[in-house]
């Protein structure tokens, strides 16, 4: 599968911009809106206060898809999302999205060169509950 098959964008999808206007925007175009109408131009600083809006869903289940050689990385990421690290206090505190996982639901593939058949095979085996996002 090629990149164009995954994300079908062609050059006709974009509006041409004059070279002189590249990297030039109005100051207020850099403003991002966060919780309680807080504005910041640095996403990480704004997210320290909280996202503009939390998730509309209360039942969310995360799972990982990774190569067997990256198991420690996945475990570390899970730990960070759960308990945080340094100024990042965990996924829920950062983006107000409940972080829940279910044991043995993640997909670990072996073939780095062609992982899709393994991933698809494992996805078919999974039971996705209707009321869980």
C-alpha positions as CSV (number, residue, x, y, z in Angstrom):
1,X,0.0,0.0,0.0
2,X,1.4,3.4,-1.0
3,X,1.1,6.7,0.9
4,X,-1.3,8.0,-1.7
5,X,-3.6,5.0,-1.1
6,X,-3.6,5.6,2.6
7,X,-4.0,9.4,2.4
8,X,-5.3,10.2,-1.1
9,X,-4.2,13.8,-1.5
10,X,-3.2,15.3,-4.8
11,X,-1.7,18.7,-5.6
12,X,-5.1,19.9,-6.8
13,X,-6.4,19.6,-3.2
14,X,-4.3,22.6,-2.1
15,X,-4.7,26.3,-2.7
16,X,-1.6,27.9,-4.3
17,X,0.2,30.4,-2.1
18,X,2.5,33.1,-3.4
19,X,6.1,32.5,-2.3
20,X,6.2,35.8,-0.5
21,X,3.3,34.7,1.8
22,X,4.9,31.4,2.8
23,X,5.7,31.5,6.6
24,X,3.7,34.7,7.0
25,X,0.4,34.8,9.0
26,X,-1.4,37.3,11.1
27,X,-0.4,37.2,14.8
28,X,-3.8,36.1,15.9
29,X,-3.7,33.1,13.5
30,X,-1.2,31.5,15.8
31,X,-3.6,31.7,18.8
32,X,-5.0,28.4,20.1
33,X,-8.0,28.2,22.4
34,X,-7.9,26.1,25.6
35,X,-10.0,25.5,28.6
36,X,-12.1,28.5,29.9
37,X,-11.3,30.6,26.9
38,X,-7.5,30.6,27.7
39,X,-5.5,31.6,24.6
40,X,-1.8,30.6,24.0
41,X,0.3,30.3,20.9
42,X,2.4,27.4,22.4
43,X,0.3,24.2,22.4
44,X,2.1,22.6,25.3
45,X,1.8,25.7,27.5
46,X,-1.9,25.9,26.7
47,X,-2.4,22.2,27.4
48,X,-0.9,22.6,30.9
49,X,-4.1,24.6,31.7
50,X,-6.3,22.0,29.9
51,X,-7.8,21.4,26.5
52,X,-10.6,23.5,25.1
53,X,-13.0,20.6,25.5
54,X,-12.7,17.1,26.9
55,X,-13.9,14.0,25.2
56,X,-17.6,13.5,24.6
57,X,-17.1,9.8,25.4
58,X,-16.6,8.3,28.8
59,X,-15.9,4.8,27.7
60,X,-12.7,4.8,25.7
61,X,-10.3,1.8,25.3
62,X,-6.8,2.3,24.0
63,X,-4.7,-0.5,22.6
64,X,-1.3,-0.6,21.0
65,X,-0.1,-2.0,17.7
66,X,3.6,-2.4,17.7
67,X,6.5,-4.6,16.5
68,X,7.7,-7.3,19.0
69,X,11.0,-5.4,19.2
70,X,9.3,-2.4,20.6
71,X,7.6,-4.0,23.6
72,X,9.6,-2.0,26.1
73,X,8.7,1.3,24.3
74,X,5.0,0.4,24.4
75,X,5.2,-0.5,28.1
76,X,7.0,2.8,28.8
77,X,4.3,4.8,26.8
78,X,1.6,3.0,28.8
79,X,3.3,4.0,32.0
80,X,3.5,7.6,30.9
81,X,-0.1,7.7,29.8
82,X,-1.2,6.2,33.1
83,X,1.1,7.9,35.6
84,X,2.8,10.7,33.7
85,X,6.4,11.8,33.6
86,X,7.8,15.2,34.7
87,X,5.4,18.0,33.7
88,X,3.2,15.5,31.8
89,X,0.8,14.2,34.5
90,X,-0.8,11.4,32.4
91,X,-3.1,11.4,29.4
92,X,-6.3,12.2,31.4
93,X,-4.9,15.2,33.2
94,X,-3.3,16.5,29.9
95,X,-6.2,16.1,27.5
96,X,-9.2,15.1,29.6
97,X,-9.5,11.8,27.8
98,X,-10.0,8.7,30.0
99,X,-7.1,6.4,29.5
100,X,-8.2,2.7,29.8
101,X,-6.6,-0.4,28.3
102,X,-7.6,-4.1,28.5
103,X,-4.9,-6.7,29.0
104,X,-3.9,-8.8,26.0
105,X,-5.9,-6.6,23.6
106,X,-2.8,-4.9,22.0
107,X,-1.5,-6.3,18.7
108,X,2.2,-7.3,18.5
109,X,3.4,-8.1,15.0
110,X,6.6,-9.8,13.9
111,X,7.1,-8.9,10.3
112,X,8.5,-5.3,10.1
113,X,8.6,-5.3,6.3
114,X,4.9,-6.3,5.8
115,X,3.0,-6.0,9.1
116,X,-0.5,-5.4,7.6
117,X,-1.5,-9.1,7.2
118,X,-0.7,-9.8,10.8
119,X,-2.4,-6.7,12.1
120,X,-5.5,-7.3,10.0
121,X,-5.7,-11.0,11.2
122,X,-5.5,-9.9,14.8
123,X,-8.0,-7.1,14.4
124,X,-10.6,-9.5,13.0
125,X,-10.1,-11.6,16.2
126,X,-10.8,-8.7,18.5
127,X,-14.3,-8.1,19.9
128,X,-15.0,-4.4,19.9
129,X,-17.9,-3.4,22.2
130,X,-20.5,-1.2,20.7
131,X,-20.6,1.3,23.6
132,X,-16.8,1.6,23.8
133,X,-14.8,4.0,21.6
